Amino acid sequence: MFFQPVYIVDGARSPFLKSRHTPGPFSASDLATQCGRALLMRQPFAPSELDEVILGCAAPSVDEINIGRVVALRLGCGARVPGWTVMRNCASGMQAIDSAIVNIQNGRSQLVLAGGVDALSHAPLFYSPTMVRWFASLLQARTPLAKAAQFARLSPKQLFSPVVGLLKGLTDPSIGLLMGQTAENLAWRFGISRQQMDQFSERSHQRAIAARAAGANAGIVPLVDAQGTLYEHDDGVRDDASLERLARLKPFFDSKYGRITAGNSSQVSDGAAWLLLASAPAVERWQLQPLGRISDCQWAALDPAAMGLGPVHATTPILRRQALALADIDRWEINEAFAAQVLACLDAWRSDEYCRQELGLLGELGSIDEQRLNPDGGAIALGHPVGASGARIVLQLLHGLRASGGRRGIAAICIGGGQGGAMLVENTV
């Protein structure tokens, strides 16, 4: 339990823009800057009054190293406001929030801008080590004849077979499995059918569409690109995502036996999300009106081959520490990396065997009311810009609690590499 309250006083996010196999209109720093600028412009203090800026990013480009500092300067925070970057894979945005909490609690900061960003459509292509060595040899060749000899050794296959950086990033190096393959593991372990996954995915889109129609996405800041094109909404949400259409898609990660498709997986996308955190003295000084309060946070680790169950392992200690049951939580945001992964989390909590053997409980923890789970849609419909999602689900949770009048909510996320993160937040209204 936290010794002093840490408040989230405001937040904003960009639209999440689906990657369409070509670099999108915005770099990661563009996304974070446009989104953050709109958030800071409505505050009663200048950006230079911030104590620090913390930005989570899983895949920064080479020209945006320490992107947290790059964006802090672009936001007009000035040379004296520190900016830094954190990386915890899918939970980088949540890690930024937790890092802000720690610094506020130990008195080093009072007012912090924390969030996450990724522009996955800009993920680079690499040459293989063999091709890199060829380039090195070419540079060392001094005469035209030596250079010609190097070109004679060049294999067209090497030249035209680059390494896809995104696929490398989505592959666990310790077990050699893509994230989708770990979701296949969970689908087989818990007997989750293809139809169940597709039904979950269809619901994600339907809920996202309903939320947009009801104005539940008020935290989204529109973006404008260099050509003047306006981007107002998450562009991966589909009103034609029917069970019939989803059923036509072929398995992506295991073509023969698999059940995970592009339709029941989160979308690769570009986006940013920010939250403004403050101590009680900062809230009083600036007369801020908090959206809510962070009550607890937990990180957990597990077998990388079952990484999708990370939310179960991170959330359960919070519930035990706070003497809460699943039914005591008014709203849940569990990041939808894959439909199978979220469904497996629900099954794990209902499993007496899993709760005893893996969580050290006396028996099953029970069920979550699925009307309380991702009621405005999740990453399957909205998108999953890896570094931003951990911040997005906390922000979406806070807005949802405020709109519904709920008291408590939990945001939880699975993390590539076999980890999980969870935050308990409370509505302060």
ChimeraX attribute file (.defattr): number of C-alpha atoms within 10 A of each C-alpha:
attribute: neighborCount
match mode: 1-to-1
recipient: residues
	/A:1	11
	/A:2	12
	/A:3	8
	/A:4	14
	/A:5	17
	/A:6	25
	/A:7	28
	/A:8	31
	/A:9	19
	/A:10	24
	/A:11	28
	/A:12	26
	/A:13	31
	/A:14	28
	/A:15	27
	/A:16	32
	/A:17	28
	/A:18	23
	/A:19	20
	/A:20	10
	/A:21	10
	/A:22	10
	/A:23	15
	/A:24	18
	/A:25	18
	/A:26	20
	/A:27	21
	/A:28	27
	/A:29	24
	/A:30	19
	/A:31	26
	/A:32	31
	/A:33	21
	/A:34	21
	/A:35	25
	/A:36	28
	/A:37	18
	/A:38	16
	/A:39	20
	/A:40	20
	/A:41	12
	/A:42	10
	/A:43	14
	/A:44	10
	/A:45	11
	/A:46	12
	/A:47	21
	/A:48	16
	/A:49	14
	/A:50	22
	/A:51	21
	/A:52	26
	/A:53	25
	/A:54	29
	/A:55	35
	/A:56	37
	/A:57	32
	/A:58	24
	/A:59	24
	/A:60	23
	/A:61	19
	/A:62	9
	/A:63	9
	/A:64	15
	/A:65	13
	/A:66	19
	/A:67	25
	/A:68	27
	/A:69	23
	/A:70	18
	/A:71	26
	/A:72	29
	/A:73	20
	/A:74	17
	/A:75	20
	/A:76	15
	/A:77	22
	/A:78	14
	/A:79	11
	/A:80	12
	/A:81	17
	/A:82	16
	/A:83	22
	/A:84	19
	/A:85	24
	/A:86	23
	/A:87	19
	/A:88	22
	/A:89	23
	/A:90	29
	/A:91	32
	/A:92	29
	/A:93	37
	/A:94	33
	/A:95	29
	/A:96	31
	/A:97	30
	/A:98	19
	/A:99	17
	/A:100	27
	/A:101	28
	/A:102	14
	/A:103	16
	/A:104	23
	/A:105	18
	/A:106	11
	/A:107	10
	/A:108	12
	/A:109	19
	/A:110	23
	/A:111	26
	/A:112	25
	/A:113	27
	/A:114	31
	/A:115	37
	/A:116	37
	/A:117	36
	/A:118	32
	/A:119	34
	/A:120	30
	/A:121	23
	/A:122	23
	/A:123	18
	/A:124	15
	/A:125	14
	/A:126	14
	/A:127	17
	/A:128	14
	/A:129	11
	/A:130	10
	/A:131	17
	/A:132	13
	/A:133	12
	/A:134	18
	/A:135	16
	/A:136	11
	/A:137	14
	/A:138	16
	/A:139	11
	/A:140	11
	/A:141	15
	/A:142	10
	/A:143	9
	/A:144	9
	/A:145	10
	/A:146	14
	/A:147	15
	/A:148	12
	/A:149	13
	/A:150	16
	/A:151	13
	/A:152	9
	/A:153	9
	/A:154	13
	/A:155	11
	/A:156	8
	/A:157	8
	/A:158	16
	/A:159	11
	/A:160	9
	/A:161	13
	/A:162	14
	/A:163	15
	/A:164	13
	/A:165	16
	/A:166	16
	/A:167	13
	/A:168	14
	/A:169	16
	/A:170	16
	/A:171	18
	/A:172	20
	/A:173	12
	/A:174	9
	/A:175	12
	/A:176	13
	/A:177	16
	/A:178	19
	/A:179	24
	/A:180	26
	/A:181	21
	/A:182	24
	/A:183	28
	/A:184	23
	/A:185	18
	/A:186	23
	/A:187	22
	/A:188	14
	/A:189	11
	/A:190	15
	/A:191	12
	/A:192	19
	/A:193	14
	/A:194	20
	/A:195	14
	/A:196	14
	/A:197	26
	/A:198	26
	/A:199	18
	/A:200	22
	/A:201	29
	/A:202	25
	/A:203	22
	/A:204	27
	/A:205	25
	/A:206	21
	/A:207	19
	/A:208	26
	/A:209	19
	/A:210	15
	/A:211	16
	/A:212	16
	/A:213	10
	/A:214	11
	/A:215	9
	/A:216	17
	/A:217	20
	/A:218	13
	/A:219	20
	/A:220	19
	/A:221	22
	/A:222	16
	/A:223	19
	/A:224	15
	/A:225	13
	/A:226	8
	/A:227	7
	/A:228	8
	/A:229	10
	/A:230	11
	/A:231	16
	/A:232	15
	/A:233	18
	/A:234	23
	/A:235	16
	/A:236	21
	/A:237	26
	/A:238	16
	/A:239	12
	/A:240	12
	/A:241	19
	/A:242	16
	/A:243	17
	/A:244	11
	/A:245	12
	/A:246	21
	/A:247	16
	/A:248	10
	/A:249	14
	/A:250	16
	/A:251	18
	/A:252	16
	/A:253	20
	/A:254	14
	/A:255	11
	/A:256	9
	/A:257	9
	/A:258	19
	/A:259	26
	/A:260	27
	/A:261	24
	/A:262	17
	/A:263	25
	/A:264	29
	/A:265	25
	/A:266	24
	/A:267	25
	/A:268	24
	/A:269	27
	/A:270	31
	/A:271	31
	/A:272	36
	/A:273	35
	/A:274	31
	/A:275	26
	/A:276	25
	/A:277	29
	/A:278	30
	/A:279	22
	/A:280	16
	/A:281	11
	/A:282	15
	/A:283	19
	/A:284	11
	/A:285	9
	/A:286	12
	/A:287	10
	/A:288	17
	/A:289	14
	/A:290	19
	/A:291	22
	/A:292	25
	/A:293	20
	/A:294	24
	/A:295	21
	/A:296	22
	/A:297	24
	/A:298	18
	/A:299	20
	/A:300	19
	/A:301	18
	/A:302	17
	/A:303	13
	/A:304	22
	/A:305	23
	/A:306	23
	/A:307	24
	/A:308	34
	/A:309	29
	/A:310	28
	/A:311	29
	/A:312	27
	/A:313	26
	/A:314	24
	/A:315	25
	/A:316	22
	/A:317	17
	/A:318	21
	/A:319	18
	/A:320	11
	/A:321	10
	/A:322	13
	/A:323	9
	/A:324	12
	/A:325	14
	/A:326	17
	/A:327	13
	/A:328	13
	/A:329	20
	/A:330	21
	/A:331	27
	/A:332	27
	/A:333	28
	/A:334	25
	/A:335	30
	/A:336	31
	/A:337	28
	/A:338	28
	/A:339	29
	/A:340	33
	/A:341	30
	/A:342	25
	/A:343	20
	/A:344	24
	/A:345	21
	/A:346	20
	/A:347	21
	/A:348	23
	/A:349	22
	/A:350	17
	/A:351	18
	/A:352	16
	/A:353	16
	/A:354	17
	/A:355	21
	/A:356	14
	/A:357	12
	/A:358	12
	/A:359	18
	/A:360	10
	/A:361	15
	/A:362	11
	/A:363	16
	/A:364	17
	/A:365	22
	/A:366	17
	/A:367	15
	/A:368	20
	/A:369	14
	/A:370	11
	/A:371	10
	/A:372	15
	/A:373	18
	/A:374	24
	/A:375	21
	/A:376	25
	/A:377	27
	/A:378	29
	/A:379	30
	/A:380	28
	/A:381	31
	/A:382	29
	/A:383	28
	/A:384	29
	/A:385	33
	/A:386	30
	/A:387	36
	/A:388	35
	/A:389	33
	/A:390	37
	/A:391	31
	/A:392	33
	/A:393	26
	/A:394	31
	/A:395	25
	/A:396	26
	/A:397	28
	/A:398	29
	/A:399	21
	/A:400	23
	/A:401	23
	/A:402	17
	/A:403	10
	/A:404	10
	/A:405	12
	/A:406	17
	/A:407	18
	/A:408	21
	/A:409	25
	/A:410	29
	/A:411	29
	/A:412	30
	/A:413	30
	/A:414	32
	/A:415	27
	/A:416	25
	/A:417	26
	/A:418	19
	/A:419	26
	/A:420	27
	/A:421	27
	/A:422	30
	/A:423	25
	/A:424	23
	/A:425	26
	/A:426	24
	/A:427	21
	/A:428	17
	/A:429	12
